[in-house]
Amino acid sequence: MQYVPVVNDAFPLREYTMKPFSHKVATPARKIFNYRVFVHHIVMACCALHNFLCSKVPHQYTPLECLDEE
């Protein structure tokens, strides 16, 4: 499986990128694709925030009493 960056309108469309479809020509399939791209951006932003907080303030963000031990 090849990884493909998902970009917005600030970036040009290239052979190796994917962009959401224009809302002017929105078919049901294109709306679903755009929704999935939108959700992907939200998930990636949450992951980036989580990783940032874990690295900068680990004891405040994830106190030791909140973690499982084996």
Secondary structure, DSSP 4 states (H G I P E B T S, - for coil): -----B--TTS---TT-B-PPPGGG--HHHHHHHHHHHHHHHHHHHHHHHHHHHHHSHHHHS-GGGS---
